[in-house]
């Protein structure tokens, strides 16, 4: 996963995770584990990912599985980059 660190940095910046960022890895559970990750934060994370990577995300492409873990979110971004 070549974009893992970039996605982690964006997630950390949007959610203001501070020092907790260093504990995030590919297997880190996001939904339910990060209280900051509410519905509005999901929208903000998606917007930040779109701007950073130059991708477009349609509403019907996002599911709870996308935000299950840092790895699943990174995989989603990498799939969008490959389109």
Number of C-alpha atoms within 10 A of each C-alpha: 9 9 13 18 15 14 22 19 16 16 24 18 14 17 19 13 14 9 8 9 15 11 7 17 14 16 11 15 16 21 18 11 11 12 9 16 19 13 9 9 14 18 13 16 20 21 15 17 19 15 11 12 15 10 15 13 14 8 8 6 8 14 9 9 11 18 19 17 20 23 23 19 22 22 19 18 21 16 10 15 12 7 6
